[in-house]
Every structure is written in C-alpha cells, then in structure tokens.
Amino acid sequence: MLTRNAMILFPYIQKEVISHGRAAELLGIHKMDLIALYSNLGLPYLNQSKEELANDVAVLKKLRSKSA
C-alpha cells in the first residue's frame, strides 16, 4: 500500500508540484525513507541529465578557480 501510494505521488514530485518532504508527510513517513523507497525502485532523487551535470561541474570549477 505504501509503495502504491508513493508511486501515485511520484509524478507530482517530478513536476515539482510537491516536494519529497511533503509527499513523505502525506504518506506518514520520513523524507529519507521515501527517498530510499524510490531508490530501491530505481527512481532517482535527482533528475538531471548528463549535460546539466557537466554544466554544473564546469560552473563549480570556474567558481573555485576564481576564489583561489
């Protein structure tokens, strides 16, 4: 029942209608337990493409080089 209800809420989390924390509240569990449940089902906590990740890493490197 918990997994089914969590799966019902997952699209709303992906669309940023509700947060993981709010979904966990609705399910009556802790946020980290919900994240672990999704992880066990193969659903990512972070939804980021490889290109977005590469861009974020490039920005971080640029910021670090400026502060050095």
C-alpha angles and dihedrals in degrees: 000000000000093000092048092051092045089053090051089055096043097084090053090053091049091051089047092239088128133011128240087252094054092046089051090051090052090050093046095239137107119273093241090052090054092048089050091049091052091045091053088053091051095252115138124235090212118046104202131140122230089251092053091048092049090050092050091050091050091051091048092051090049092051092048093050091052093053094049 
